[in-house]
């Protein structure tokens, strides 16, 4: 599994766990909802600043986006 896919899987999992929609997370992080969707589909790579903003809004350490998903 590529790093971009690991990030995408964890972003989606953490967003769901927080009960936020893509639109709400994007709004809180100052991002476009379509961009969050692209990140979750591993169609785009985030910058470090974006990772930091998403982590802040999801109340997690940025490194959590890079945990290898179970079963992989």
mmCIF file of the N, C-alpha and C atoms, coordinates in Angstrom:
data_MODEL
# 
_entry.id   MODEL 
# 
loop_
_atom_site.group_PDB 
_atom_site.id 
_atom_site.type_symbol 
_atom_site.label_atom_id 
_atom_site.label_alt_id 
_atom_site.label_comp_id 
_atom_site.label_asym_id 
_atom_site.label_entity_id 
_atom_site.label_seq_id 
_atom_site.pdbx_PDB_ins_code 
_atom_site.Cartn_x 
_atom_site.Cartn_y 
_atom_site.Cartn_z 
_atom_site.occupancy 
_atom_site.B_iso_or_equiv 
_atom_site.pdbx_formal_charge 
_atom_site.auth_seq_id 
_atom_site.auth_comp_id 
_atom_site.auth_asym_id 
_atom_site.auth_atom_id 
_atom_site.pdbx_PDB_model_num 
ATOM 1   N N  . UNK A 1 1  ? 0.843   -1.171 0.000  1.00 0.00 ? 1  UNK A N  1 
ATOM 2   C CA . UNK A 1 1  ? 0.000   0.000  0.000  1.00 0.00 ? 1  UNK A CA 1 
ATOM 3   C C  . UNK A 1 1  ? 0.892   1.239  0.000  1.00 0.00 ? 1  UNK A C  1 
ATOM 4   N N  . UNK A 1 2  ? 0.642   2.150  -0.920 1.00 0.00 ? 2  UNK A N  1 
ATOM 5   C CA . UNK A 1 2  ? 1.428   3.373  -1.043 1.00 0.00 ? 2  UNK A CA 1 
ATOM 6   C C  . UNK A 1 2  ? 1.078   4.348  0.071  1.00 0.00 ? 2  UNK A C  1 
ATOM 7   N N  . UNK A 1 3  ? 2.011   5.227  0.386  1.00 0.00 ? 3  UNK A N  1 
ATOM 8   C CA . UNK A 1 3  ? 1.832   6.189  1.462  1.00 0.00 ? 3  UNK A CA 1 
ATOM 9   C C  . UNK A 1 3  ? 0.591   7.051  1.238  1.00 0.00 ? 3  UNK A C  1 
ATOM 10  N N  . UNK A 1 4  ? 0.346   7.446  0.000  1.00 0.00 ? 4  UNK A N  1 
ATOM 11  C CA . UNK A 1 4  ? -0.835  8.260  -0.304 1.00 0.00 ? 4  UNK A CA 1 
ATOM 12  C C  . UNK A 1 4  ? -2.119  7.489  0.032  1.00 0.00 ? 4  UNK A C  1 
ATOM 13  N N  . UNK A 1 5  ? -2.136  6.192  -0.242 1.00 0.00 ? 5  UNK A N  1 
ATOM 14  C CA . UNK A 1 5  ? -3.308  5.364  0.076  1.00 0.00 ? 5  UNK A CA 1 
ATOM 15  C C  . UNK A 1 5  ? -3.480  5.190  1.589  1.00 0.00 ? 5  UNK A C  1 
ATOM 16  N N  . UNK A 1 6  ? -2.366  5.053  2.297  1.00 0.00 ? 6  UNK A N  1 
ATOM 17  C CA . UNK A 1 6  ? -2.421  4.952  3.756  1.00 0.00 ? 6  UNK A CA 1 
ATOM 18  C C  . UNK A 1 6  ? -3.002  6.239  4.333  1.00 0.00 ? 6  UNK A C  1 
ATOM 19  N N  . UNK A 1 7  ? -2.522  7.381  3.842  1.00 0.00 ? 7  UNK A N  1 
ATOM 20  C CA . UNK A 1 7  ? -3.045  8.664  4.295  1.00 0.00 ? 7  UNK A CA 1 
ATOM 21  C C  . UNK A 1 7  ? -4.551  8.745  4.021  1.00 0.00 ? 7  UNK A C  1 
ATOM 22  N N  . UNK A 1 8  ? -4.961  8.397  2.812  1.00 0.00 ? 8  UNK A N  1 
ATOM 23  C CA . UNK A 1 8  ? -6.372  8.479  2.421  1.00 0.00 ? 8  UNK A CA 1 
ATOM 24  C C  . UNK A 1 8  ? -7.255  7.611  3.324  1.00 0.00 ? 8  UNK A C  1 
ATOM 25  N N  . UNK A 1 9  ? -6.818  6.380  3.562  1.00 0.00 ? 9  UNK A N  1 
ATOM 26  C CA . UNK A 1 9  ? -7.580  5.462  4.411  1.00 0.00 ? 9  UNK A CA 1 
ATOM 27  C C  . UNK A 1 9  ? -7.717  6.018  5.823  1.00 0.00 ? 9  UNK A C  1 
ATOM 28  N N  . UNK A 1 10 ? -6.629  6.530  6.356  1.00 0.00 ? 10 UNK A N  1 
ATOM 29  C CA . UNK A 1 10 ? -6.666  7.068  7.719  1.00 0.00 ? 10 UNK A CA 1 
ATOM 30  C C  . UNK A 1 10 ? -7.459  8.365  7.811  1.00 0.00 ? 10 UNK A C  1 
ATOM 31  N N  . UNK A 1 11 ? -7.361  9.210  6.818  1.00 0.00 ? 11 UNK A N  1 
ATOM 32  C CA . UNK A 1 11 ? -8.155  10.439 6.819  1.00 0.00 ? 11 UNK A CA 1 
ATOM 33  C C  . UNK A 1 11 ? -9.643  10.099 6.864  1.00 0.00 ? 11 UNK A C  1 
ATOM 34  N N  . UNK A 1 12 ? -10.061 9.197  6.002  1.00 0.00 ? 12 UNK A N  1 
ATOM 35  C CA . UNK A 1 12 ? -11.473 8.800  5.955  1.00 0.00 ? 12 UNK A CA 1 
ATOM 36  C C  . UNK A 1 12 ? -11.905 8.189  7.293  1.00 0.00 ? 12 UNK A C  1 
ATOM 37  N N  . UNK A 1 13 ? -11.073 7.301  7.852  1.00 0.00 ? 13 UNK A N  1 
ATOM 38  C CA . UNK A 1 13 ? -11.391 6.634  9.124  1.00 0.00 ? 13 UNK A CA 1 
ATOM 39  C C  . UNK A 1 13 ? -11.487 7.648  10.261 1.00 0.00 ? 13 UNK A C  1 
ATOM 40  N N  . UNK A 1 14 ? -10.527 8.548  10.340 1.00 0.00 ? 14 UNK A N  1 
ATOM 41  C CA . UNK A 1 14 ? -10.527 9.543  11.408 1.00 0.00 ? 14 UNK A CA 1 
ATOM 42  C C  . UNK A 1 14 ? -11.681 10.529 11.262 1.00 0.00 ? 14 UNK A C  1 
ATOM 43  N N  . UNK A 1 15 ? -12.009 10.887 10.036 1.00 0.00 ? 15 UNK A N  1 
ATOM 44  C CA . UNK A 1 15 ? -13.141 11.802 9.805  1.00 0.00 ? 15 UNK A CA 1 
ATOM 45  C C  . UNK A 1 15 ? -14.442 11.132 10.219 1.00 0.00 ? 15 UNK A C  1 
ATOM 46  N N  . UNK A 1 16 ? -14.626 9.884  9.838  1.00 0.00 ? 16 UNK A N  1 
ATOM 47  C CA . UNK A 1 16 ? -15.837 9.152  10.233 1.00 0.00 ? 16 UNK A CA 1 
ATOM 48  C C  . UNK A 1 16 ? -15.921 9.031  11.746 1.00 0.00 ? 16 UNK A C  1 
ATOM 49  N N  . UNK A 1 17 ? -14.798 8.723  12.383 1.00 0.00 ? 17 UNK A N  1 
ATOM 50  C CA . UNK A 1 17 ? -14.771 8.566  13.845 1.00 0.00 ? 17 UNK A CA 1 
ATOM 51  C C  . UNK A 1 17 ? -15.147 9.867  14.550 1.00 0.00 ? 17 UNK A C  1 
ATOM 52  N N  . UNK A 1 18 ? -14.846 10.984 13.918 1.00 0.00 ? 18 UNK A N  1 
ATOM 53  C CA . UNK A 1 18 ? -15.177 12.272 14.522 1.00 0.00 ? 18 UNK A CA 1 
ATOM 54  C C  . UNK A 1 18 ? -16.614 12.694 14.221 1.00 0.00 ? 18 UNK A C  1 
ATOM 55  N N  . UNK A 1 19 ? -17.274 11.969 13.316 1.00 0.00 ? 19 UNK A N  1 
ATOM 56  C CA . UNK A 1 19 ? -18.656 12.281 12.968 1.00 0.00 ? 19 UNK A CA 1 
ATOM 57  C C  . UNK A 1 19 ? -18.808 13.467 12.034 1.00 0.00 ? 19 UNK A C  1 
ATOM 58  N N  . UNK A 1 20 ? -17.745 13.819 11.345 1.00 0.00 ? 20 UNK A N  1 
ATOM 59  C CA . UNK A 1 20 ? -17.792 14.959 10.431 1.00 0.00 ? 20 UNK A CA 1 
ATOM 60  C C  . UNK A 1 20 ? -17.994 14.512 8.989  1.00 0.00 ? 20 UNK A C  1 
ATOM 61  N N  . UNK A 1 21 ? -18.719 15.316 8.239  1.00 0.00 ? 21 UNK A N  1 
ATOM 62  C CA . UNK A 1 21 ? -18.818 15.095 6.800  1.00 0.00 ? 21 UNK A CA 1 
ATOM 63  C C  . UNK A 1 21 ? -17.573 15.689 6.147  1.00 0.00 ? 21 UNK A C  1 
ATOM 64  N N  . UNK A 1 22 ? -17.342 15.339 4.897  1.00 0.00 ? 22 UNK A N  1 
ATOM 65  C CA . UNK A 1 22 ? -16.232 15.944 4.163  1.00 0.00 ? 22 UNK A CA 1 
ATOM 66  C C  . UNK A 1 22 ? -16.410 17.457 4.123  1.00 0.00 ? 22 UNK A C  1 
ATOM 67  N N  . UNK A 1 23 ? -17.636 17.890 3.915  1.00 0.00 ? 23 UNK A N  1 
ATOM 68  C CA . UNK A 1 23 ? -17.914 19.321 3.816  1.00 0.00 ? 23 UNK A CA 1 
ATOM 69  C C  . UNK A 1 23 ? -17.604 20.038 5.133  1.00 0.00 ? 23 UNK A C  1 
ATOM 70  N N  . UNK A 1 24 ? -18.016 19.462 6.255  1.00 0.00 ? 24 UNK A N  1 
ATOM 71  C CA . UNK A 1 24 ? -17.771 20.095 7.551  1.00 0.00 ? 24 UNK A CA 1 
ATOM 72  C C  . UNK A 1 24 ? -16.281 20.126 7.871  1.00 0.00 ? 24 UNK A C  1 
ATOM 73  N N  . UNK A 1 25 ? -15.577 19.026 7.631  1.00 0.00 ? 25 UNK A N  1 
ATOM 74  C CA . UNK A 1 25 ? -14.141 19.000 7.875  1.00 0.00 ? 25 UNK A CA 1 
ATOM 75  C C  . UNK A 1 25 ? -13.435 20.030 7.006  1.00 0.00 ? 25 UNK A C  1 
ATOM 76  N N  . UNK A 1 26 ? -13.798 20.080 5.742  1.00 0.00 ? 26 UNK A N  1 
ATOM 77  C CA . UNK A 1 26 ? -13.190 21.049 4.827  1.00 0.00 ? 26 UNK A CA 1 
ATOM 78  C C  . UNK A 1 26 ? -13.428 22.474 5.315  1.00 0.00 ? 26 UNK A C  1 
ATOM 79  N N  . UNK A 1 27 ? -14.637 22.777 5.708  1.00 0.00 ? 27 UNK A N  1 
ATOM 80  C CA . UNK A 1 27 ? -14.972 24.119 6.197  1.00 0.00 ? 27 UNK A CA 1 
ATOM 81  C C  . UNK A 1 27 ? -14.128 24.474 7.415  1.00 0.00 ? 27 UNK A C  1 
ATOM 82  N N  . UNK A 1 28 ? -14.056 23.567 8.384  1.00 0.00 ? 28 UNK A N  1 
ATOM 83  C CA . UNK A 1 28 ? -13.306 23.830 9.608  1.00 0.00 ? 28 UNK A CA 1 
ATOM 84  C C  . UNK A 1 28 ? -11.807 24.004 9.340  1.00 0.00 ? 28 UNK A C  1 
ATOM 85  N N  . UNK A 1 29 ? -11.292 23.256 8.365  1.00 0.00 ? 29 UNK A N  1 
ATOM 86  C CA . UNK A 1 29 ? -9.863  23.302 8.054  1.00 0.00 ? 29 UNK A CA 1 
ATOM 87  C C  . UNK A 1 29 ? -9.520  24.374 7.021  1.00 0.00 ? 29 UNK A C  1 
ATOM 88  N N  . UNK A 1 30 ? -10.537 25.066 6.498  1.00 0.00 ? 30 UNK A N  1 
ATOM 89  C CA . UNK A 1 30 ? -10.299 26.093 5.494  1.00 0.00 ? 30 UNK A CA 1 
ATOM 90  C C  . UNK A 1 30 ? -9.903  25.529 4.143  1.00 0.00 ? 30 UNK A C  1 
ATOM 91  N N  . UNK A 1 31 ? -10.470 24.362 3.824  1.00 0.00 ? 31 UNK A N  1 
ATOM 92  C CA . UNK A 1 31 ? -10.163 23.682 2.568  1.00 0.00 ? 31 UNK A CA 1 
ATOM 93  C C  . UNK A 1 31 ? -11.423 23.542 1.722  1.00 0.00 ? 31 UNK A C  1 
ATOM 94  N N  . UNK A 1 32 ? -11.253 23.218 0.469  1.00 0.00 ? 32 UNK A N  1 
ATOM 95  C CA . UNK A 1 32 ? -12.368 22.944 -0.424 1.00 0.00 ? 32 UNK A CA 1 
ATOM 96  C C  . UNK A 1 32 ? -12.846 21.508 -0.197 1.00 0.00 ? 32 UNK A C  1 
ATOM 97  N N  . UNK A 1 33 ? -14.156 21.304 -0.161 1.00 0.00 ? 33 UNK A N  1 
ATOM 98  C CA . UNK A 1 33 ? -14.701 19.971 0.058  1.00 0.00 ? 33 UNK A CA 1 
ATOM 99  C C  . UNK A 1 33 ? -14.246 18.990 -1.011 1.00 0.00 ? 33 UNK A C  1 
ATOM 100 N N  . UNK A 1 34 ? -14.169 19.461 -2.245 1.00 0.00 ? 34 UNK A N  1 
ATOM 101 C CA . UNK A 1 34 ? -13.711 18.578 -3.325 1.00 0.00 ? 34 UNK A CA 1 
ATOM 102 C C  . UNK A 1 34 ? -12.275 18.116 -3.088 1.00 0.00 ? 34 UNK A C  1 
ATOM 103 N N  . UNK A 1 35 ? -11.457 18.980 -2.527 1.00 0.00 ? 35 UNK A N  1 
ATOM 104 C CA . UNK A 1 35 ? -10.070 18.636 -2.232 1.00 0.00 ? 35 UNK A CA 1 
ATOM 105 C C  . UNK A 1 35 ? -10.008 17.544 -1.167 1.00 0.00 ? 35 UNK A C  1 
ATOM 106 N N  . UNK A 1 36 ? -10.833 17.652 -0.142 1.00 0.00 ? 36 UNK A N  1 
ATOM 107 C CA . UNK A 1 36 ? -10.882 16.607 0.892  1.00 0.00 ? 36 UNK A CA 1 
ATOM 108 C C  . UNK A 1 36 ? -11.288 15.282 0.258  1.00 0.00 ? 36 UNK A C  1 
ATOM 109 N N  . UNK A 1 37 ? -12.247 15.314 -0.650 1.00 0.00 ? 37 UNK A N  1 
ATOM 110 C CA . UNK A 1 37 ? -12.655 14.100 -1.359 1.00 0.00 ? 37 UNK A CA 1 
ATOM 111 C C  . UNK A 1 37 ? -11.520 13.511 -2.174 1.00 0.00 ? 37 UNK A C  1 
ATOM 112 N N  . UNK A 1 38 ? -10.753 14.364 -2.839 1.00 0.00 ? 38 UNK A N  1 
ATOM 113 C CA . UNK A 1 38 ? -9.604  13.887 -3.615 1.00 0.00 ? 38 UNK A CA 1 
ATOM 114 C C  . UNK A 1 38 ? -8.562  13.248 -2.698 1.00 0.00 ? 38 UNK A C  1 
ATOM 115 N N  . UNK A 1 39 ? -8.350  13.841 -1.530 1.00 0.00 ? 39 UNK A N  1 
ATOM 116 C CA . UNK A 1 39 ? -7.404  13.264 -0.570 1.00 0.00 ? 39 UNK A CA 1 
ATOM 117 C C  . UNK A 1 39 ? -7.874  11.893 -0.102 1.00 0.00 ? 39 UNK A C  1 
ATOM 118 N N  . UNK A 1 40 ? -9.168  11.771 0.183  1.00 0.00 ? 40 UNK A N  1 
ATOM 119 C CA . UNK A 1 40 ? -9.710  10.498 0.676  1.00 0.00 ? 40 UNK A CA 1 
ATOM 120 C C  . UNK A 1 40 ? -9.711  9.409  -0.396 1.00 0.00 ? 40 UNK A C  1 
ATOM 121 N N  . UNK A 1 41 ? -9.681  9.793  -1.649 1.00 0.00 ? 41 UNK A N  1 
ATOM 122 C CA . UNK A 1 41 ? -9.624  8.817  -2.746 1.00 0.00 ? 41 UNK A CA 1 
ATOM 123 C C  . UNK A 1 41 ? -8.190  8.591  -3.222 1.00 0.00 ? 41 UNK A C  1 
ATOM 124 N N  . UNK A 1 42 ? -7.238  9.201  -2.530 1.00 0.00 ? 42 UNK A N  1 
ATOM 125 C CA . UNK A 1 42 ? -5.815  9.095  -2.874 1.00 0.00 ? 42 UNK A CA 1 
ATOM 126 C C  . UNK A 1 42 ? -5.541  9.618  -4.279 1.00 0.00 ? 42 UNK A C  1 
ATOM 127 N N  . UNK A 1 43 ? -6.351  10.572 -4.722 1.00 0.00 ? 43 UNK A N  1 
ATOM 128 C CA . UNK A 1 43 ? -6.168  11.162 -6.039 1.00 0.00 ? 43 UNK A CA 1 
ATOM 129 C C  . UNK A 1 43 ? -5.281  12.393 -5.986 1.00 0.00 ? 43 UNK A C  1 
ATOM 130 N N  . UNK A 1 44 ? -4.969  12.845 -4.774 1.00 0.00 ? 44 UNK A N  1 
ATOM 131 C CA . UNK A 1 44 ? -4.128  14.019 -4.592 1.00 0.00 ? 44 UNK A CA 1 
ATOM 132 C C  . UNK A 1 44 ? -3.278  13.815 -3.354 1.00 0.00 ? 44 UNK A C  1 
ATOM 133 N N  . UNK A 1 45 ? -2.152  14.503 -3.289 1.00 0.00 ? 45 UNK A N  1 
ATOM 134 C CA . UNK A 1 45 ? -1.267  14.430 -2.125 1.00 0.00 ? 45 UNK A CA 1 
ATOM 135 C C  . UNK A 1 45 ? -1.363  15.727 -1.335 1.00 0.00 ? 45 UNK A C  1 
ATOM 136 N N  . UNK A 1 46 ? -1.470  15.644 -0.013 1.00 0.00 ? 46 UNK A N  1 
ATOM 137 C CA . UNK A 1 46 ? -1.570  16.862 0.791  1.00 0.00 ? 46 UNK A CA 1 
ATOM 138 C C  . UNK A 1 46 ? -0.198  17.471 1.069  1.00 0.00 ? 46 UNK A C  1 
ATOM 139 N N  . UNK A 1 47 ? -0.189  18.768 1.322  1.00 0.00 ? 47 UNK A N  1 
ATOM 140 C CA . UNK A 1 47 ? 1.023   19.416 1.790  1.00 0.00 ? 47 UNK A CA 1 
ATOM 141 C C  . UNK A 1 47 ? 1.130   19.190 3.303  1.00 0.00 ? 47 UNK A C  1 
ATOM 142 N N  . UNK A 1 48 ? 2.285   19.481 3.855  1.00 0.00 ? 48 UNK A N  1 
ATOM 143 C CA . UNK A 1 48 ? 2.448   19.377 5.301  1.00 0.00 ? 48 UNK A CA 1 
ATOM 144 C C  . UNK A 1 48 ? 1.509   20.337 6.025  1.00 0.00 ? 48 UNK A C  1 
ATOM 145 N N  . UNK A 1 49 ? 1.305   21.515 5.474  1.00 0.00 ? 49 UNK A N  1 
ATOM 146 C CA . UNK A 1 49 ? 0.381   22.468 6.086  1.00 0.00 ? 49 UNK A CA 1 
ATOM 147 C C  . UNK A 1 49 ? -1.043  21.913 6.113  1.00 0.00 ? 49 UNK A C  1 
ATOM 148 N N  . UNK A 1 50 ? -1.445  21.252 5.034  1.00 0.00 ? 50 UNK A N  1 
ATOM 149 C CA . UNK A 1 50 ? -2.776  20.654 4.979  1.00 0.00 ? 50 UNK A CA 1 
ATOM 150 C C  . UNK A 1 50 ? -2.904  19.527 5.999  1.00 0.00 ? 50 UNK A C  1 
ATOM 151 N N  . UNK A 1 51 ? -1.890  18.698 6.099  1.00 0.00 ? 51 UNK A N  1 
ATOM 152 C CA . UNK A 1 51 ? -1.904  17.616 7.085  1.00 0.00 ? 51 UNK A CA 1 
ATOM 153 C C  . UNK A 1 51 ? -2.077  18.201 8.484  1.00 0.00 ? 51 UNK A C  1 
ATOM 154 N N  . UNK A 1 52 ? -1.343  19.258 8.770  1.00 0.00 ? 52 UNK A N  1 
ATOM 155 C CA . UNK A 1 52 ? -1.426  19.900 10.087 1.00 0.00 ? 52 UNK A CA 1 
ATOM 156 C C  . UNK A 1 52 ? -2.825  20.461 10.349 1.00 0.00 ? 52 UNK A C  1 
ATOM 157 N N  . UNK A 1 53 ? -3.422  21.099 9.359  1.00 0.00 ? 53 UNK A N  1 
ATOM 158 C CA . UNK A 1 53 ? -4.769  21.664 9.515  1.00 0.00 ? 53 UNK A CA 1 
ATOM 159 C C  . UNK A 1 53 ? -5.806  20.567 9.741  1.00 0.00 ? 53 UNK A C  1 
ATOM 160 N N  . UNK A 1 54 ? -5.710  19.490 8.977  1.00 0.00 ? 54 UNK A N  1 
ATOM 161 C CA . UNK A 1 54 ? -6.651  18.379 9.142  1.00 0.00 ? 54 UNK A CA 1 
ATOM 162 C C  . UNK A 1 54 ? -6.482  17.725 10.515 1.00 0.00 ? 54 UNK A C  1 
ATOM 163 N N  . UNK A 1 55 ? -5.248  17.528 10.927 1.00 0.00 ? 55 UNK A N  1 
ATOM 164 C CA . UNK A 1 55 ? -4.987  16.920 12.234 1.00 0.00 ? 55 UNK A CA 1 
ATOM 165 C C  . UNK A 1 55 ? -5.559  17.784 13.358 1.00 0.00 ? 55 UNK A C  1 
ATOM 166 N N  . UNK A 1 56 ? -5.385  19.078 13.249 1.00 0.00 ? 56 UNK A N  1 
ATOM 167 C CA . UNK A 1 56 ? -5.924  19.989 14.254 1.00 0.00 ? 56 UNK A CA 1 
ATOM 168 C C  . UNK A 1 56 ? -7.434  19.853 14.356 1.00 0.00 ? 56 UNK A C  1 
ATOM 169 N N  . UNK A 1 57 ? -8.110  19.851 13.230 1.00 0.00 ? 57 UNK A N  1 
ATOM 170 C CA . UNK A 1 57 ? -9.580  19.763 13.228 1.00 0.00 ? 57 UNK A CA 1 
ATOM 171 C C  . UNK A 1 57 ? -10.084 18.401 13.672 1.00 0.00 ? 57 UNK A C  1 
ATOM 172 N N  . UNK A 1 58 ? -9.296  17.364 13.457 1.00 0.00 ? 58 UNK A N  1 
ATOM 173 C CA . UNK A 1 58 ? -9.694  16.014 13.882 1.00 0.00 ? 58 UNK A CA 1 
ATOM 174 C C  . UNK A 1 58 ? -9.154  15.686 15.278 1.00 0.00 ? 58 UNK A C  1 
ATOM 175 N N  . UNK A 1 59 ? -8.431  16.623 15.873 1.00 0.00 ? 59 UNK A N  1 
ATOM 176 C CA . UNK A 1 59 ? -7.882  16.475 17.233 1.00 0.00 ? 59 UNK A CA 1 
ATOM 177 C C  . UNK A 1 59 ? -7.002  15.227 17.359 1.00 0.00 ? 59 UNK A C  1 
ATOM 178 N N  . UNK A 1 60 ? -6.106  15.062 16.375 1.00 0.00 ? 60 UNK A N  1 
ATOM 179 C CA . UNK A 1 60 ? -5.157  13.945 16.399 1.00 0.00 ? 60 UNK A CA 1 
ATOM 180 C C  . UNK A 1 60 ? -3.769  14.475 16.081 1.00 0.00 ? 60 UNK A C  1 
ATOM 181 N N  . UNK A 1 61 ? -2.766  13.708 16.432 1.00 0.00 ? 61 UNK A N  1 
ATOM 182 C CA . UNK A 1 61 ? -1.406  14.041 16.039 1.00 0.00 ? 61 UNK A CA 1 
ATOM 183 C C  . UNK A 1 61 ? -1.255  13.750 14.540 1.00 0.00 ? 61 UNK A C  1 
ATOM 184 N N  . UNK A 1 62 ? -0.561  14.586 13.799 1.00 0.00 ? 62 UNK A N  1 
ATOM 185 C CA . UNK A 1 62 ? -0.414  14.373 12.357 1.00 0.00 ? 62 UNK A CA 1 
ATOM 186 C C  . UNK A 1 62 ? 0.117   12.983 11.986 1.00 0.00 ? 62 UNK A C  1 
ATOM 187 N N  . UNK A 1 63 ? 0.954   12.414 12.824 1.00 0.00 ? 63 UNK A N  1 
ATOM 188 C CA . UNK A 1 63 ? 1.527   11.096 12.535 1.00 0.00 ? 63 UNK A CA 1 
ATOM 189 C C  . UNK A 1 63 ? 0.453   10.011 12.423 1.00 0.00 ? 63 UNK A C  1 
ATOM 190 N N  . UNK A 1 64 ? -0.719  10.231 13.009 1.00 0.00 ? 64 UNK A N  1 
ATOM 191 C CA . UNK A 1 64 ? -1.804  9.248  12.949 1.00 0.00 ? 64 UNK A CA 1 
ATOM 192 C C  . UNK A 1 64 ? -2.264  8.979  11.519 1.00 0.00 ? 64 UNK A C  1 
ATOM 193 N N  . UNK A 1 65 ? -2.050  9.931  10.623 1.00 0.00 ? 65 UNK A N  1 
ATOM 194 C CA . UNK A 1 65 ? -2.431  9.733  9.220  1.00 0.00 ? 65 UNK A CA 1 
ATOM 195 C C  . UNK A 1 65 ? -1.558  8.690  8.531  1.00 0.00 ? 65 UNK A C  1 
ATOM 196 N N  . UNK A 1 66 ? -0.456  8.320  9.163  1.00 0.00 ? 66 UNK A N  1 
ATOM 197 C CA . UNK A 1 66 ? 0.496   7.415  8.526  1.00 0.00 ? 66 UNK A CA 1 
ATOM 198 C C  . UNK A 1 66 ? 0.594   6.065  9.207  1.00 0.00 ? 66 UNK A C  1 
ATOM 199 N N  . UNK A 1 67 ? -0.340  5.795  10.143 1.00 0.00 ? 67 UNK A N  1 
ATOM 200 C CA . UNK A 1 67 ? -0.418  4.464  10.747 1.00 0.00 ? 67 UNK A CA 1 
ATOM 201 C C  . UNK A 1 67 ? -0.841  3.462  9.692  1.00 0.00 ? 67 UNK A C  1 
ATOM 202 N N  . UNK A 1 68 ? -0.142  2.344  9.616  1.00 0.00 ? 68 UNK A N  1 
ATOM 203 C CA . UNK A 1 68 ? -0.521  1.324  8.638  1.00 0.00 ? 68 UNK A CA 1 
ATOM 204 C C  . UNK A 1 68 ? -1.869  0.725  9.030  1.00 0.00 ? 68 UNK A C  1 
ATOM 205 N N  . UNK A 1 69 ? -2.861  0.752  8.117  1.00 0.00 ? 69 UNK A N  1 
ATOM 206 C CA . UNK A 1 69 ? -4.181  0.197  8.439  1.00 0.00 ? 69 UNK A CA 1 
ATOM 207 C C  . UNK A 1 69 ? -4.114  -1.293 8.760  1.00 0.00 ? 69 UNK A C  1 
ATOM 208 N N  . UNK A 1 70 ? -4.970  -1.735 9.641  1.00 0.00 ? 70 UNK A N  1 
ATOM 209 C CA . UNK A 1 70 ? -5.024  -3.160 10.008 1.00 0.00 ? 70 UNK A CA 1 
ATOM 210 C C  . UNK A 1 70 ? -5.289  -4.009 8.781  1.00 0.00 ? 70 UNK A C  1 
ATOM 211 N N  . UNK A 1 71 ? -4.602  -5.138 8.707  1.00 0.00 ? 71 UNK A N  1 
ATOM 212 C CA . UNK A 1 71 ? -4.799  -6.057 7.594  1.00 0.00 ? 71 UNK A CA 1 
ATOM 213 C C  . UNK A 1 71 ? -3.959  -5.762 6.375  1.00 0.00 ? 71 UNK A C  1 
ATOM 214 N N  . UNK A 1 72 ? -3.088  -4.772 6.458  1.00 0.00 ? 72 UNK A N  1 
ATOM 215 C CA . UNK A 1 72 ? -2.235  -4.436 5.294  1.00 0.00 ? 72 UNK A CA 1 
ATOM 216 C C  . UNK A 1 72 ? -0.793  -4.618 5.638  1.00 0.00 ? 72 UNK A C  1 
# 
